[in-house]
Amino acid sequence: MHSRFQLILERLLAYAIVISPPIAGAVTIVLLIRHRGKLGQVWRASWTLGVFALLGALGLISALLADSQRAAMQGLAGMLVLFIAWLVGWIAVDHPRRFWRDLQRGIGIVALVAAAAWVFRPFTLQFSAGPLTIPIAVPHDPVAVFGLGANGLGPLLVFGAVLALGRLHQHGSALERAEAVAISAIALATALVIGVRSAAWGALAGTLTLLLSTGQAGSLLVMLVILITAVTIYFRPEIWTSFIQIKDIAAEEQRLKVWGSALQMAADHPWIGVGPFHFLKANTRYMAGDPDLRLGLGPHNIYLRMMAEWGIPAALLLFAWLFSWPVRLWKRRMEIWRWSFVAGLIAYLVMGIFDDPLFTMHVSGPVLAGIGLASSDLARSPTA
């Protein structure tokens, strides 16, 4: 009975983490309580624990010196949630391969809903149960589903596509392989159709990372990504135009201005940044008087956001930790379910050059939970 209940919780988490983070948070609490006996083993993951402890200390100093402590504390809370996402994958998931498959299916559902929202736009769809309401599609944004716009959907869908590509190299039935191809195709095609230009680059980066596990046979995965992209472009030729030329010069110029503004923030506040969740507030000062300034425009770059808001040391810590996982899991790369999480992480980090999903829990939550899960046996080993 206990094992069955555990499996139900894990499967619920795999779907909820990409559909409704509040529900995922509640399930996470239950799972961590059930596995509280393993919490003492977190000291063996000294690299991860040290990184997040230092991030917390640097973030706290930055928050105390920021203009708004309330807003800054939200950033600290976001970093804590990222650590908890890693932790639940690391100690609280007992059926890793099942979670891996269910996570792909959850992202596949998001992709289907996003595709339907784009085709039948605009329409409203939401689920309500008492005080709980889950927005599924909203009329004011033709591609916003489950609370995610295009900039959030893109990294999530590509992450799911890469995970599903990895499943093609696991022993399984023909039906499972067909399902994996379908999830990859729908997720990547939807990301391209809704206008996420970095989707192809993220998918290729993740697929090339998979080649380190699959060898020459994995070249078929690269061909599959190219084929999915080509077919999508065939049915929507304007996608190709967005690749080879800039459609909105003003928007691109504004992006470059915002990137320059973020770099200037980091140069002016190199040690502690302007404060967690303070980029938009600070940007109104740094771009004051600019007639093209859009007050709601974020940095659209996870690296510049961390440097500007948290400072250069915190950014170096976080991204050194994230980029360390391909090295730390190198010896386990032939276990495709583990390595596909690494490949998904690489896709996420590549897309982070043009998107800012760092504190979007629908996106970063699955990525960090996946890394925690992929490293679980290794990290808890006394020899780790």
C-alpha positions as CSV (number, residue, x, y, z in Angstrom):
1,M,0.0,0.0,0.0
2,H,2.8,2.4,0.9
3,S,4.6,1.7,-2.3
4,R,1.5,2.2,-4.3
5,F,0.8,5.5,-2.6
6,Q,4.4,6.6,-3.3
7,L,4.0,5.8,-6.9
8,I,0.8,7.8,-7.1
9,L,2.5,10.8,-5.5
10,E,5.5,10.6,-7.9
11,R,3.2,10.4,-10.9
12,L,1.2,13.3,-9.7
13,L,4.3,15.3,-9.2
14,A,5.6,14.5,-12.7
15,Y,2.5,16.0,-14.3
16,A,1.8,18.8,-11.8
17,I,5.3,20.2,-11.9
18,V,4.8,21.3,-15.5
19,I,1.1,22.1,-15.2
20,S,0.5,23.6,-11.8
21,P,3.5,24.4,-9.5
22,P,1.2,25.0,-6.5
23,I,-0.1,21.4,-6.7
24,A,3.5,20.2,-7.3
25,G,4.6,22.1,-4.2
26,A,1.9,20.4,-2.0
27,V,3.0,17.0,-3.4
28,T,6.6,17.8,-2.8
29,I,6.0,18.5,0.9
30,V,4.2,15.2,1.3
31,L,7.1,13.3,-0.5
32,L,9.8,15.0,1.6
33,I,7.9,14.2,4.8
34,R,7.7,10.6,3.7
35,H,11.4,10.6,3.0
36,R,12.5,12.7,6.0
37,G,14.7,9.9,7.2
38,K,17.0,10.6,4.1
39,L,17.3,14.3,4.8
40,G,20.4,13.7,6.9
41,Q,22.2,12.4,3.8
42,V,22.1,15.8,2.2
43,W,25.4,16.6,3.9
44,R,27.0,14.1,1.4
45,A,26.0,16.4,-1.5
46,S,28.5,19.0,-0.2
47,W,28.9,20.7,-3.6
48,T,25.2,21.4,-4.0
49,L,24.6,22.3,-0.4
50,G,27.6,24.6,-0.4
51,V,26.5,26.4,-3.6
52,F,23.0,27.0,-2.4
53,A,24.2,28.1,1.1
54,L,26.5,30.6,-0.4
55,L,23.8,31.8,-2.9
56,G,21.5,32.2,0.1
57,A,24.0,34.3,2.0
58,L,24.9,36.5,-1.0
59,G,21.2,36.9,-1.9
60,L,20.3,37.8,1.7
61,I,23.0,40.6,1.7
62,S,21.8,41.8,-1.7
63,A,18.1,41.7,-0.4
64,L,18.9,43.7,2.7
65,L,20.6,46.5,0.6
66,A,18.0,46.5,-2.1
67,D,15.3,49.1,-2.6
68,S,12.5,46.8,-1.7
69,Q,13.2,44.0,0.8
70,R,9.8,42.5,0.0
71,A,10.5,42.0,-3.7
72,A,14.0,40.8,-3.0
73,M,12.8,38.2,-0.6
74,Q,10.6,36.8,-3.4
75,G,13.8,36.2,-5.3
76,L,15.4,34.4,-2.3
77,A,12.2,32.3,-2.0
78,G,12.6,31.4,-5.7
79,M,16.1,30.2,-5.2
80,L,15.0,28.1,-2.2
81,V,12.3,26.6,-4.4
82,L,14.9,25.6,-7.0
83,F,16.9,23.9,-4.3
84,I,13.8,22.0,-3.1
85,A,13.1,20.9,-6.7
86,W,16.6,19.4,-6.8
87,L,16.1,17.9,-3.4
88,V,12.8,16.2,-4.1
89,G,14.4,14.5,-7.2
90,W,17.5,13.6,-5.2
91,I,15.8,11.8,-2.3
92,A,12.1,11.4,-2.7
93,V,11.5,9.7,-6.1
94,D,11.7,5.9,-5.8
95,H,10.7,5.1,-9.4
96,P,13.0,7.2,-11.6
97,R,12.3,5.8,-15.0
98,R,8.6,6.0,-14.4
99,F,9.0,9.7,-13.3
100,W,11.1,10.3,-16.4
101,R,8.4,8.9,-18.7
102,D,5.6,10.7,-16.9
103,L,7.4,14.0,-17.0
104,Q,7.7,13.7,-20.8
105,R,4.0,12.9,-21.0
106,G,3.2,15.9,-18.9
107,I,5.1,18.2,-21.2
108,G,3.5,16.5,-24.1
109,I,0.1,17.5,-22.7
110,V,1.3,21.1,-22.3
111,A,2.5,21.0,-26.0
112,L,-0.9,19.7,-27.2
113,V,-2.8,22.4,-25.3
114,A,-0.4,25.1,-26.5
115,A,-0.9,23.9,-30.1
116,A,-4.7,23.9,-29.7
117,A,-4.6,27.4,-28.1
118,W,-2.6,28.7,-31.1
119,V,-4.8,27.1,-33.7
120,F,-8.2,28.0,-32.1
121,R,-7.1,31.3,-30.6
122,P,-8.6,33.2,-28.8
123,F,-10.5,31.1,-26.3
124,T,-10.6,30.6,-22.5
125,L,-10.2,27.3,-20.7
126,Q,-9.7,26.8,-17.0
127,F,-10.1,24.2,-14.3
128,S,-11.8,25.1,-11.0
129,A,-12.2,23.1,-7.8
130,G,-13.4,25.2,-4.9
131,P,-10.9,28.0,-4.3
132,L,-8.4,26.4,-6.7
133,T,-8.4,27.6,-10.3
134,I,-5.9,26.4,-12.9
135,P,-5.8,28.7,-16.0
136,I,-5.3,26.4,-19.0
137,A,-5.7,29.0,-21.8
138,V,-6.5,32.7,-21.6
139,P,-7.9,35.0,-24.4
140,H,-5.5,37.9,-24.0
141,D,-2.5,35.9,-25.1
142,P,-3.0,33.4,-28.0
143,V,-0.2,31.1,-26.8
144,A,-0.4,31.4,-23.0
145,V,-1.3,28.1,-21.4
146,F,-1.1,27.0,-17.8
147,G,0.2,30.4,-16.9
148,L,3.1,30.3,-19.4
149,G,3.7,32.6,-22.3
150,A,5.8,31.8,-25.3
151,N,9.1,32.7,-23.6
152,G,8.3,30.2,-20.8
153,L,6.8,27.5,-23.0
154,G,9.7,27.4,-25.4
155,P,12.4,26.1,-22.9
156,L,9.9,23.7,-21.3
157,L,8.8,22.2,-24.6
158,V,12.3,21.8,-25.8
159,F,13.3,20.2,-22.5
160,G,10.5,17.6,-22.9
161,A,11.4,17.0,-26.6
162,V,15.0,16.2,-25.6
163,L,13.9,13.8,-22.8
164,A,11.7,12.0,-25.2
165,L,14.5,11.7,-27.8
166,G,16.5,10.0,-25.1
167,R,13.8,7.5,-24.6
168,L,14.2,6.3,-28.2
169,H,17.5,4.7,-27.0
170,Q,16.0,2.8,-24.1
171,H,14.8,-0.7,-24.5
172,G,11.1,-0.7,-24.8
173,S,8.1,-1.6,-26.9
174,A,7.4,-0.2,-30.3
175,L,4.5,1.7,-28.8
176,E,6.7,3.4,-26.3
177,R,9.1,4.5,-29.1
178,A,6.2,5.8,-31.2
179,E,5.0,7.8,-28.1
180,A,8.5,9.2,-27.7
181,V,8.7,10.3,-31.3
182,A,5.2,11.9,-31.0
183,I,6.1,13.8,-27.9
184,S,9.4,15.1,-29.4
185,A,7.7,16.1,-32.7
186,I,4.7,17.8,-31.0
187,A,6.8,19.6,-28.4
188,L,9.4,20.9,-30.8
189,A,7.0,21.8,-33.6
190,T,4.7,23.7,-31.1
191,A,7.7,25.7,-29.8
192,L,8.6,26.7,-33.3
193,V,5.0,27.5,-34.3
194,I,4.4,29.8,-31.4
195,G,7.5,31.8,-32.4
196,V,10.3,30.6,-30.1
197,R,13.3,31.2,-32.4
198,S,15.8,29.6,-30.0
199,A,13.9,26.3,-29.9
200,A,15.8,24.7,-32.8
201,W,19.2,25.7,-31.3
202,G,18.2,24.4,-27.9
203,A,16.9,21.1,-29.4
204,L,20.1,20.6,-31.4
205,A,22.3,21.4,-28.4
206,G,20.4,18.8,-26.3
207,T,20.5,16.3,-29.1
208,L,24.2,16.6,-29.7
209,T,24.7,16.1,-25.9
210,L,22.7,12.9,-26.3
211,L,25.2,11.7,-28.9
212,L,27.8,11.4,-26.1
213,S,25.7,8.6,-24.8
214,T,24.1,7.0,-27.9
215,G,27.2,7.1,-30.1
216,Q,26.9,7.1,-33.9
217,A,23.4,5.6,-33.7
218,G,22.4,8.9,-32.1
219,S,23.0,10.7,-35.4
220,L,19.4,9.6,-36.2
221,L,18.3,11.9,-33.4
222,V,19.9,14.9,-35.1
223,M,18.2,14.0,-38.3
224,L,14.9,13.7,-36.5
225,V,15.2,17.2,-35.0
226,I,16.1,18.6,-38.5
227,L,13.2,16.7,-40.0
228,I,10.7,18.0,-37.4
229,T,12.0,21.5,-37.9
230,A,11.8,21.2,-41.7
231,V,8.3,19.8,-41.7
232,T,7.1,22.6,-39.3
233,I,8.7,25.2,-41.6
234,Y,7.0,23.7,-44.6
235,F,3.6,24.2,-43.1
236,R,4.5,27.6,-41.6
237,P,7.1,29.1,-43.9
238,E,7.2,32.4,-41.9
239,I,9.2,30.5,-39.3
240,W,12.2,30.3,-41.7
241,T,11.9,34.1,-42.3
242,S,12.3,34.6,-38.5
243,F,15.5,32.5,-38.6
244,I,17.2,34.3,-41.5
245,Q,16.1,37.9,-41.0
246,I,15.0,40.1,-38.1
247,K,11.3,40.8,-38.5
248,D,11.1,43.6,-35.9
249,I,14.2,45.8,-35.9
250,A,12.9,48.0,-33.1
251,A,12.3,45.0,-30.9
252,E,15.7,43.6,-31.5
253,E,17.3,46.9,-30.9
254,Q,15.4,47.2,-27.6
255,R,16.6,43.7,-26.6
256,L,20.2,44.8,-27.2
257,K,19.6,48.0,-25.1
258,V,18.2,45.9,-22.3
259,W,21.2,43.6,-22.4
260,G,23.5,46.6,-22.3
261,S,21.5,47.9,-19.3
262,A,21.9,44.6,-17.5
263,L,25.7,44.6,-18.2
264,Q,25.9,48.1,-16.8
265,M,24.0,47.1,-13.7
266,A,26.5,44.3,-13.1
267,A,29.4,46.7,-13.7
268,D,28.0,49.2,-11.2
269,H,27.0,46.5,-8.6
270,P,29.5,43.7,-9.3
271,W,29.4,42.1,-5.8
272,I,25.8,42.0,-4.8
273,G,23.8,43.2,-7.8
274,V,20.8,45.6,-7.7
275,G,18.8,43.0,-5.7
276,P,16.8,39.9,-6.4
277,F,13.7,40.6,-8.5
278,H,14.9,44.2,-8.9
279,F,15.8,44.2,-12.6
280,L,12.6,45.9,-13.9
281,K,12.8,48.5,-11.1
282,A,16.4,49.3,-11.7
283,N,16.0,49.3,-15.5
284,T,13.6,52.3,-15.3
285,R,16.6,54.2,-13.9
286,Y,19.2,52.8,-16.3
287,M,17.0,53.5,-19.4
288,A,15.3,56.6,-18.1
289,G,14.5,58.9,-21.0
290,D,14.7,56.2,-23.7
291,P,11.5,56.7,-25.8
292,D,11.6,53.0,-26.7
293,L,11.6,51.8,-23.1
294,R,9.0,49.1,-22.3
295,L,8.7,48.9,-18.5
296,G,7.7,45.3,-18.6
297,L,10.7,44.1,-20.6
298,G,12.9,41.8,-18.7
299,P,16.5,40.9,-19.6
300,H,15.5,37.7,-21.6
301,N,18.8,36.2,-20.6
302,I,19.3,34.1,-17.4
303,Y,23.0,34.9,-17.2
304,L,22.6,38.6,-17.4
305,R,19.7,38.5,-15.0
306,M,21.7,36.7,-12.3
307,M,24.7,39.1,-12.8
308,A,22.5,42.2,-12.6
309,E,20.2,41.2,-9.8
310,W,22.5,38.9,-7.6
311,G,26.0,40.0,-8.5
312,I,28.8,38.4,-10.4
313,P,29.9,36.0,-7.6
314,A,26.4,34.6,-7.2
315,A,26.0,34.2,-11.0
316,L,29.4,32.4,-11.2
317,L,28.3,30.0,-8.4
318,L,24.9,29.1,-9.9
319,F,26.1,28.5,-13.4
320,A,29.3,26.7,-12.3
321,W,26.9,24.4,-10.4
322,L,24.6,23.9,-13.4
323,F,27.4,23.4,-15.9
324,S,29.2,20.9,-13.6
325,W,26.5,18.2,-14.0
326,P,27.7,16.9,-17.4
327,V,31.1,16.4,-15.8
328,R,29.8,14.9,-12.6
329,L,27.5,12.5,-14.5
330,W,30.0,11.6,-17.3
331,K,30.6,8.1,-16.0
332,R,26.9,7.5,-15.9
333,R,26.2,8.8,-19.4
334,M,25.4,5.3,-20.8
335,E,22.3,5.2,-18.6
336,I,20.2,7.1,-21.1
337,W,17.5,8.2,-18.7
338,R,20.1,10.0,-16.5
339,W,22.0,11.5,-19.4
340,S,18.8,12.8,-21.1
341,F,18.3,15.0,-18.1
342,V,21.8,16.4,-18.7
343,A,21.0,16.9,-22.3
344,G,17.8,18.7,-21.4
345,L,19.8,20.9,-19.0
346,I,22.2,21.8,-21.8
347,A,19.2,22.7,-24.0
348,Y,17.8,24.8,-21.2
349,L,21.1,26.6,-20.7
350,V,21.5,27.3,-24.4
351,M,18.0,28.7,-24.7
352,G,18.7,30.8,-21.5
353,I,20.8,33.1,-23.8
354,F,17.6,34.4,-25.3
355,D,15.0,33.6,-22.7
356,D,14.7,34.1,-18.9
357,P,13.0,31.1,-17.4
358,L,15.2,30.9,-14.3
359,F,12.5,31.7,-11.8
360,T,9.6,30.3,-13.9
361,M,8.9,27.2,-11.8
362,H,7.1,25.4,-14.6
363,V,10.4,25.3,-16.4
364,S,13.3,25.4,-13.9
365,G,11.4,23.1,-11.5
366,P,11.4,20.1,-13.9
367,V,15.0,20.8,-14.9
368,L,16.4,20.8,-11.4
369,A,14.2,17.9,-10.2
370,G,15.5,16.0,-13.2
371,I,19.2,16.7,-12.3
372,G,18.5,15.7,-8.7
373,L,17.0,12.5,-9.9
374,A,19.7,11.8,-12.4
375,S,22.4,12.2,-9.7
376,S,20.5,10.6,-6.8
377,D,22.5,7.3,-6.5
378,L,25.8,9.0,-7.2
379,A,25.2,11.9,-4.8
380,R,24.1,9.7,-1.9
381,S,27.1,7.3,-2.3
382,P,29.6,7.5,0.6
383,T,32.3,7.8,-2.0
384,A,30.7,10.8,-3.8
